[in-house]
Amino acid sequence: MRKILILLFSVMFLIGCSSVASYQRTTAGKIGCVPEDIEISNLKDDAWVATCKGKRFICSIAQTSNRSAEFNCTPEMK
């Protein structure tokens, strides 16, 4: 399932069709929050900030090959 999500997100990212909603859905599983509760900000090509219930996470994606990418979210350092 994780590989499918990564592939789906990678394809959307590469063709430029990703929307805030797709970032919310993709981020949800990494931070343990439902997509509807996630606010996406500072959206750049390969990084964004996800906020859920007052907690901020720094998220990024890095292409690892032609057909896959690695996606991570880490709690923001204070």
Helices and strands as residue ranges (DSSP letters): H 2-15, H 20-31, G 35-37, E 38-41, E 47-52, E 55-65, E 68-75
